[in-house]
């Protein structure tokens, strides 16, 4: 789930880091390394969205409330150690603790990313 490299334009505009730094969260080419697996009966699901945009390997609401401007309407946020460290479902940092954003972000943006059903998943099934 961390090999995606699709960065929506609006995300790149809002990030304070260049794409070369954002890519530090990717597990590059893992999907390509395992693309033979369906030939042997193993299904593969890869995510096209970049992990810096949304980390689908986290619980949806695994977020740090402090990353948002204003109040968060969800009292059930899962404020895990990973989320507090900046690596929740909407990451705040990349390698060397570089902040992705110049400040706090709007909760509506995080919610939109989490709820998005945009078809940016690729499935590879056994042949």
C-alpha positions in Angstrom: 0.0 0.0 0.0 3.0 2.4 0.1 4.2 2.0 -3.5 1.8 4.4 -5.1 3.2 7.4 -6.9 0.1 9.4 -7.9 0.2 12.9 -6.5 -2.9 15.0 -7.2 -2.1 18.5 -8.4 -4.0 20.3 -5.6 -1.9 18.3 -3.1 1.4 19.2 -4.7 0.2 22.9 -4.7 -0.6 22.7 -0.9 2.6 20.8 0.1 5.6 22.9 1.0 8.0 20.1 -0.1 9.1 19.2 -3.6 7.9 15.9 -5.0 11.4 14.5 -4.6 11.1 14.9 -0.8 7.5 13.6 -0.8 8.6 10.5 -2.6 10.7 9.6 0.5 7.5 8.0 2.0 7.1 5.7 -1.0 8.2 2.0 -1.1 9.1 2.5 -4.7 8.6 -0.3 -7.2 7.3 -2.9 -4.7 4.3 -3.5 -6.9 6.6 -4.1 -9.9 8.8 -6.5 -7.9 5.8 -8.6 -7.0 3.9 -8.4 -10.3 4.7 -12.0 -11.1 2.7 -13.2 -8.0 -0.6 -13.6 -9.8 1.1 -16.1 -12.1 1.5 -18.3 -9.0 -2.0 -17.8 -7.6 -1.4 -14.9 -5.3 -3.7 -11.8 -5.8 -2.0 -8.4 -5.6 -3.7 -5.1 -4.7 -1.6 -2.0 -5.2 -2.5 1.6 -4.4 -1.8 4.3 -6.9 -2.2 7.2 -4.5 1.1 8.3 -2.9 1.5 7.5 0.8 2.2 11.2 1.4 -1.3 12.0 0.2 -3.2 9.3 2.1 -1.8 6.2 3.8 -4.3 3.4 3.3 -2.3 1.2 5.6 -3.7 3.1 8.6 -7.1 3.2 10.2 -9.2 5.8 8.4 -9.4 8.2 11.4 -5.9 7.5 12.8 -5.1 11.2 12.8 -3.5 13.8 15.1 -6.2 16.4 16.0 -3.4 19.0 16.4 -2.7 18.9 12.7 -6.0 20.7 11.9 -7.1 24.3 12.0 -10.2 24.6 14.1 -12.1 21.8 15.8 -12.4 18.3 14.4 -16.0 17.1 14.2 -15.0 13.6 15.0 -14.5 12.9 18.7 -13.5 9.3 17.8 -10.2 10.1 16.2 -7.7 7.4 16.8 -4.7 9.4 18.1 -2.2 6.6 18.0 1.6 6.9 18.5 2.1 6.8 14.8 -0.5 9.6 14.2 1.1 11.7 17.0 4.5 11.2 15.3 3.1 12.6 12.0 2.4 9.3 10.2 -1.4 8.9 10.5 -3.7 8.2 7.6 -3.0 11.7 6.4 0.8 12.0 7.0 2.3 15.3 8.2 6.0 14.4 7.7 8.4 12.6 5.4 11.9 11.4 6.2 14.0 13.4 8.6 10.8 14.8 10.1 10.3 17.3 7.2 6.8 18.8 7.5 4.7 18.3 4.4 2.6 21.3 5.0 3.5 24.8 6.1 1.0 24.8 8.9 -2.3 23.2 9.9 -4.7 21.9 7.3 -8.5 21.9 7.1 -10.2 18.8 8.4 -12.6 18.8 5.4 -9.6 18.1 3.2 -8.5 15.1 5.3 -12.1 13.8 5.3 -12.3 14.2 1.5 -9.2 12.2 1.0 -10.3 9.5 3.3 -13.7 9.2 1.8 -12.6 9.5 -1.8 -13.7 6.7 -4.1 -11.7 7.6 -7.1 -10.7 4.2 -8.5 -7.0 4.7 -7.8 -6.5 1.0 -6.9 -5.1 -1.6 -9.2 -6.0 -5.3 -8.7 -3.9 -8.1 -10.1 -5.6 -11.5 -9.8 -4.2 -15.0 -10.5 -4.3 -15.9 -14.1 
